[in-house]
Amino acid sequence: MSALNKLRTISLFKDNKDYHFDYPEVFVLLLTTLLIALHFEFNPTSITLLVIICLPSLMILIYNYSRPASFWSSNIVVILLSTVIGSMQLCPVLLLSLALLIGYRIIVSASENRLKLIIVAVVNIGMFYYVSTILNGTELNCNEGFLPIAVLLASIVTILWQFANIYYKYSSHDQTIKQSRQRLNTMVTVINKLTRFLPPQVWQPIVKLNNSVEVTNKRAKLTIMFSDIAGFTELSDHLSSDNLADILNTYMQCMTTIANKHGGVLDKFIGDGMVCFFGEPHSRGARQDALDCVAMAIDMRREMRNLRQKWRLLGFEGLYVRVGITTGYCHVGNFGSNNRLSYTIIGKEANLAARLEAIAGKGEILISQKTYDYICHDYDCKYAGTYQLKGFDDTIKAWQVLDPDINKGHLSKWVDHTLPGFNLHLNFKDIQNYDYQEIKNKLNFALEHIEKEEKKSLPDKETKGG
């Protein structure tokens, strides 16, 4: 769209008080017909032309003073201008002067209307030229006196004034675009910051589809996971706030990445714990939701091994993740008031997941019977027992999800073993091919030291035995 069209589009949305008169050609028309009447000493033809032109011009002046330009108004102005040109039998100076005004009006009109206005102008000029020739019988002499110079100057001044006005509008429009772009960039930056406080499944439909936001919720079948860091409370008593925050932020960053990878909705962080669920707003079916949730929990447990190794080197021992998972019906949606909403879950199954997490051991993933029924064919599980949990009248059966590699022997992708003074952690999924030799060298070096230390300890044992 051209700059002129942009200006015209914007003008449609302004208040009436912002409009100005968009047809200064009307003043030139009135001046021209008056000068023609003076030039021809108010003969019948000039008086007729004055009346024919003045009445529509005055109507346009009154009607369009506080209204934006329109095709029909532009069409009438072009007809009036071409009428004067034809009636004056294509007088060269008048033709040039008024044709400039017609050309300007065609240029500033919408592109789809330009051809129509050109046709109207040509037809009207030809028709009135023919009529004027018949009525007058002789060629009109309009090249002498002040008439042609006055009309030409008036036309030039009008066109220059209009283009100066367009330039001013364009400059203002350009400044408005820059300001709007700055505001838009600011809004995008703010939205990007705010979206970090909400799950992607919640904010994306609002931002991309402009979905309504209101207090609403529904009952749906979900698979819910509660997790926290076992040993974190005890460790927090001995750590500075900086170290504590660093550990917690690192943990949450890694767990959030895993949750997003598996498509889980990260409901909230609760201290060192987190709540995720599958099934809303985009469910893949109850069974697949349960499988996705368990796969996410296993990845979190594996990632915790990596984190534990890093923290152990920094002197922070004994941090394990524990997880509780269950499947069942809950209410999910926007809870709160019209001023403050929270997208969360409420229901007995959510409480059950929290209770299972509380009784899970270090590094354990406990699931309810309902979740076990969905995932037992895909994951190895061990019966953990029957528990009487707070808030539940009936006893709850729980199952422990085993690592998928635990029964694969030498094909296991994980080796993690810890003894006093000994810590071995291997993650074959992350080892690069060019690192195997260096790992073997380090292991051989460690084995040599172990053998030396073992030989040193043998005389001591024999002496004690003797």
Secondary structure, DSSP 8 states (H G I E B T S, - for coil): --HHHHHHHHHTTS-GGG-----THHHHHHHHHHHHHHHTTT-HHHHHHHHHHHHHHHHHHHHTTTS---HHHHHHHHHHHHHHHHHTTS-HHHHHHHHHHHHHHHHHS-HHHHHHHHHHHHHHHHHHHHHHHHHH-S----SSSSHHHHHHHHHHHHHHHHHHHHHHHHHHHHHHHHHHHHHHHHHHHHHHHHGGGS-HHHHHHHHHH-----SEEEEEEEEEEEEEEETHHHHHTTS-HHHHHHHHHHHHHHHHHHHHHHT-EEEEEETTEEEEEESSSS-S-HHHHHHHHHHHHHHHHHHHHHHHHHHHHTT----EEEEEEEEEEEEEEEEE-SS-EEEEEESHHHHHHHHHHHH--TT-EEEEHHHHHHHTTTS-EEEEEEE--TT-SS-EEEEEE--TTTTSGGG-SEEEEEETTEEEEEETTT--GGGHHHHHHHHHHHHHHHHHHHHHHHHHHHHHH-
